[in-house]
Amino acid sequence: MIGSLPLLRGLAGFNRNWLRSDIPAGLSIAAVGLPSAIAYPAIAGLPPETGIYASIVAPIAYAIFGPSRLLIVGPDAATMTVLAAAMAIIIAAEPAGASVDRVAIASALALGVGVFCIAAKLLRLGVLASFLSRPILVGFFAGVSLSILVGQIGRFTGVKIESDGLLPPLIEILGKIVSIHWPSLLFGLSMFALLWIIKATSLKVPGPVLVVVISVILSALFDFQGRGIAVVGDIPSGLPTLSVPAFYTMPLDKIVLGSAAIFLVSFGAGIVSARSFGSRTGEDVDANQELIGLGAANIAPGLFGSFPVSMSDSRTAINLSTGGISQAAGLVSAATLIAALVFLQSALRILPIPALAAILAMAAISLIDVHELRKIWRISRMEFVFALIAMWGAISFGVLNGVIVAVAATLVYLLRKTMFPRDGLLGRIEGRHGFFDLARFPEARPVEGAAVFVIHGDVLFYNADYVRIRLMAVAKELAAGTKCFVLDASAITHIDSTGAVAFDAVAEGLARRNITFAIADLSEESRGILERAGVVEAIGAHNLFNGREEALRALLSSSPGQ
């Protein structure tokens, strides 16, 4: 048991009858997962077998440690793109001429992601899954998808592309147009068109599976390799072996930073997917518990020569659509891929690279959620702007820096939402109980001789000056004869020391106008802050009240209804 998570929770109550559903589901997961397992490693410049290894060991680890019965982990296009960016920075830090073991670096990053997951679980930081908001994730993945699409130019054309970014590769291929291997390009585009047709017609056969089968058959019949079309090449037929990457040969600071970026993106996006599927099945998703499952699912590939993984949308969707009941489906999928690795090695080695490019291009396009972008535009223009900022960051600064931009955009968005808390003067409506915002209810009237003002939000260092200026501006506009200013603090959950100084200045300014400053419904935590800051002493403890009505009765010496 780890924390409060029992082992094999995804297999709890297992019944042999479940195998009637889990075995077909596992076979389907393997069929859909094999093409992406071979294709996705190319994004990070890794050999195809690493994707198969990840698709074998990660589901086994998750079946043991993961809490969900139905979620399937595996290689993910967005995670691979962040991995590629992290690896590029690590490789650039290596001495010139030094031999670079890309697989070892990817394995080290997978172990780093796993450690971050476990540490976040111990610190109960599952809330990090919600740190990247849905709009920012949608925008970031749209930017990532464009990066993946541009990255397929070389695989489609057979031309080695030296430049990075969005536009430079396009300019470079235009300059090398005479070097394009047209059979490769035509075949890759044909496979891409086939994937598009399958998606548009909603055929039951998964598009990537059909593309792999057709590509291997055509490659064997027409000797694609002999005709200049690049193929996958030799794939080790043996099972992955246990090994620990040599961390002492790598720049640990960049390993840590890269692992953190991959963790944030893969976990944030993974939990969004998990909750989406959980809402369909009624399965509760606890982000803190999922950290253990995802941590184990990353540590396992790190120990078996592979790369970081995430919760897979496509594999989980297949599991649900084919009636999977438990994590036995994931185990069946892993066993099937082991068989494929052992017995289909000769077929996989002649798989054409342009076919993999077509699969990756379609996967990239699927990351662009146009429907969600339209929905965000309809709901909130501001959130749509932040989605575009995240997309622009991934495109303009590279994927890894794009993560930083996405995080920064999230922070700016949070600050923007809380820097200017909603507020308003309150009054009464004749014949109705309670208080009403004077700006929203024209029929409401101010309380004679008093001002009741509410702030909906915390008063902290970054908005305290705004709150002070706002309160004093309202006070200057009060009618002559106003005796007291009652601040309704029921919606203020926290006041820091800077906020306390702001309230002290407000109390002093009101005192100069012979207006009593009182606070109603102040939380115990905030009262403690004001007491230690001397604000309570300045305004008088007798001017702190449990509610607005109590404050008005005491300060105006009148009944609540007056």
Phi, psi and omega in degrees: 000135176244117184061234180254017185255111177291154176286156176057033180295328179289351178243011183301136179070025186302136178236135182303334179294337179297334183299335178298333177261321186289326180293309176300323179296316179297320177296320179293319179299317180295320181296317180284325185283332184299313179300316180290327178298325179279325186279315189299323180303333180299332180301323182258011179070031181256153179293151186298331183295336180296327177291323178292318178302314180299322182286348177266304189281328182295313178297327178295314180297319181292323179299329180279316189253342186282150183273341187271144176281333194244338182293139178241130179262158179172183178302144184223135186299315182295317179298320180296326180291318176295321177300315180301318180294318179296318179295322180299320180292319180294316181295322179296335180279349180287150178300147180301133178086354180287144177288138184245125176260095184297323181295319179296320179295315179298320179295319178298320178293323177297317178296321178298317178298317179300318179295319177299319179298313181295317179297318179296325177295314181296328180269003180055051182256031176301340178298340177301336179298334181263004185292317175273110184295160180303313179301319181290322175297317180299315179294317180298315181293329175296319176294319178299319182299320178294323177297319179295316181300313179296326180294346181269358182302314181296323181287327177290319190262344184077011180258134178284120181261123184269330188275162179243175178095197184263305184276322182306317178298325178294318178294321181295317181293329176295324178285340181249026187299331180289342181268356182297133175271098190299322176301321178296314182297314181295319180294316180298317179293325178296318179292325177295318178297321179297316178299319181294319180296317180298318179293318183291327183266357178055043176294150182287336179284125179299132183304310181301324179296314181296320179297317179297314181298310181297318182297317180295317180297313180295322179297321179290319183290321188248013177048063181305318183298319178292338180264010174092002177273122183296143178235168183301318181090191186297133174240126179305134182271348181278171179281155178296147181249151181289130177203151178247124180298150182278087182299329185294345179266000185245155175287102189297326180298321180283330174297316181295313181295318178296318179297320180297318180295315180296317179302313184298315182289312185292320180287317179299311180291323182296319180291324175301315178295315182299318180290327177296313179290324179297326179293333179281325186261349184081009180275125179291142179243114178257111184301322180295322178288323179296335179300323179293312180298315180291325177298313178296322181291343175262325178296320181301309176300326179297331180270352182235038171064045180223209191222172181296149179232173176218183174286127188266120177299309187295317182290321178294320179298318177297318179301316180292316185291336180262006172086023177301143184248325185216182179290357173300330177297319177295322178292321177296319177301315179297317179297321180295319179291328174298316178297319179296320180296324183278318190256341183251016184301319182293327179286319183292332183293336180260013177294124184290138178299320178301331177292320176295323177298320179296318179296316179294321179297318179293321177297321179295316180297326180293341178283344179273104183267083183298320180300317181291323177297318177296321180296318179296319178300319181290323185279313186209115177297323181296316179294327177296320177299318179292327174298318178294323177298316179297318179295316179298321179298315180295326182281314190277325186250003184091160188294316183293316175293332176297326175298317179297318179298318180297317178295316179297320178297322177298315180297316179298319180298315179297316179297318181299324181287335186248349181292329183237075184299144178293141181212180177171153172282141182249152176212189182248155171245127184302130178086358180236146182274148174098190182240151185225146180294123182297329181285331183267334184238096182301333182281350179287147180235143179298155176285126184298127177083002183214157172238129176246121186233136181241143175240124180260081179155165180287158177244101187236180188302328186272349177234002184297320181294320177298316180298316179300311181298320181296315180297318181290326177295319178295319182297323180295335183267001183292148181294152176299143181092001176292124184267328186214153177238110183259117176269117176280108184259016184296333181261008177261114182267337182210140174232129177261186185296325178292321176296323179297318178298321179297316179294325177297318179294323178295315180299319180294318180295320179292324180297324179296338179259011180060036176247128180284131177263122180230154180234131180247143174059050179273133181292158182297320180297315181292324178298320179299319178298314182293326178294313182292335179274356179083006182288319180299319178295323182292319183267344180094125180300335180288352178259016170255126187233160180283339181198171182294317181298315179299319180296315181292322178300315184288320187278331181257353182051048180219168179283159181300331185276352185286000000 
